[in-house]
Each structure stands twice: as C-alpha cells, then as structure tokens.
Amino acid sequence: MKAFSTLTLFTAITLLGLSLSGCGTTTGSRTAGGAALGAATGAAVGSMSGNAGKGAAIGAGIGGVGGYMYDQDQKRAEQRDRRRDRRQYRNNTYYGPAG
C-alpha cells in the first residue's frame, strides 16, 4: 500500500510540475518555479529513502539550475525569432509573427 501511495504522490507532483513549467516569463520566476518543482520532487523521492529534507534541498538546487537553463534557452529562441521576423520584413516576405 505504501508503494502505491508514493507512486501516486510522485505522479501527481510530476503532472503539477509539467503543467506549471511554462508559467514563468522572467528569469527569476522560471528559476524559482524550477526550484519549487525540484524541491517537491526531491522531497517525494527523498521520502522513499527516509530523508525528505535532504531530497528537497538537492531537488531545489537541481530544479533551480534547470529553471535557469530553460529560461536562457527561451530567451535565445525569442531572439532568433525576432531576427527572423526582421529579416523577413526587410525582404517583404513578412506574414506576421510565427506560431
């Protein structure tokens, strides 16, 4: 029974994290969101080994780094899209924002 409840908790946290992962628009909010998701996942995984606090701390660190890396990737993609749109506008092939 304990394995089922732990699996259910882990699945719920994962689904919540996936649904909230695209909510941030600034570096701080994306990093904080990643840290919060990492802490929750780390606590869930750590509780399986009997040390939820340590798991939450490690998860928060990893999640924060992941959120920051995601933010930087999104910023590069936005810059790439703006450059493409400017190039198309100059060449009279601009049909509106992509997406």
N, C-alpha and C positions, 0 to 999 in steps of 0.2 A: 504494500500500500504506500509506503514512503517513497519508493521509486516512482510510482505513478504521480504522486503529488509534486515531486521535484521536477519531473519531466513536464508536467502541466505548467508549473511556475516558470520554468526556463522557456517554454514555448510562448507563454503569454508575454514575458519580458522581451523576447526577440521580436514578436509581432508588434508590440508597442514601439520598440526602438525603430523598426523599419518604417512604421507609419509616421514617426516624428523626425526621421533623419533629414527630410528635406525642408523643415520648417525654418531654419536659420537663414539669414541673409547677410549677416555681418560676421567677421572673423570671430569676434567674442561669442556670439550666440551659437555659431556652429561648433566652436571648441567646447563651450560649456555643455551643449547638447550631447556631444560625443563623450565628454567626461561623465555626465549623468547616466547615459546609457551604459557606458563601460562599468561604472560603479554598481549599477543594478545587476548587470550580467555577472560581474565579478563576485558580488555578494551571493547570487544564486549558485554559481559554480563553487564558490568557497564554502557555502553551507553544506555541500555534499561531502567535503573533506573535513568539516568541523571547524573551519576558520573563516567565517563570513567576513569579518572585518578586514583581514589581510587580503582576501579576494576582492573586496570592494575597493581597497586602496590601489591594488595593482590594476584592476579594471578601469578605475578612474584615470590613472596615468596613461594607460594604453588608449582608452577612449578619447582623452583629450588630444593626444598626438594624432589619432585617426581623424578627429573632427577638424583639426588644423590642416592636415594634409588634404582633406576633402575640400575645405574652403579654398585653399590655394589652387587646386585643380579647377574648381568652379570659376575662379577669377581668371585663370588662363583661358578657359573656354569662352567666357564672356568677351575677353579682349580679342580673341580670334574671330568671334562672330562680328564684333564691331569693325574689325579691319576688313573682313569680307564684305560687309554691307557698304562701307565707304568705297571700296574698290568697285563694287557693282554700280553704285550710284554714279561714280565718275565715268564709268563705261556705258551709262544709260541702260543698264540691264537690271536695275534695282526693282524688285517686285514686292517690297515690304520686308519686315523682319522675318527671319527664318523661324520655323517652329510652329 
